[in-house]
Amino acid sequence: MAKKTKKAKSTIPYLQRLAEDDYIQGQLRNAAARLREASSRVRRKRGRAVEDKKLYANLSEAATSIRKAASRLQRKPKPKRRGRKVAATAVAASGAVLLWRRKAGGEPEYPAYGTGDNYAAPASPAGDGAGQEVPSSEPSGESTAK
């Protein structure tokens, strides 16, 4: 009994896809129509149906439609990409927490470089020391001329 319920449960996804997928339904309708045409040609032609090219064309098209429907039915549905969404949400949330902590802690959002005691002016691209300030030995505001 357990075997039967297991088989019944395994067929549910196939039946759902069969009921929901328009492509599969269209292929099966096409196959049924071609098989009806082939059947009517066989009844009309009887013995000469073996040489009928339209009969073979109908049978071939029906077989192709059935094969396409079966392959689409057996294909598993694409998995949802939940991992990417979770990762993006985690990154956004951690960024928001960091910004919130900075504002709550009184730290500036962007550190002000160049202010403070350890400021060094950038050197000039020529490398001649033109961009550096050289401290003088004289106190500021006093001149040596007397």
Secondary structure, DSSP 8 states (H G I E B T S, - for coil): -HHHHHHHHHHHHHHHHHHH-HHHHHHHHHHHHHHHHHHHHHHHHGGGGGG-HHHHHHHHHHHHHHHHHHHHHHS------HHHHHHHHHHHHHHHHHHHHHHHHT--SS--TT-STT------TTSSSTTS----SS-TT--S--
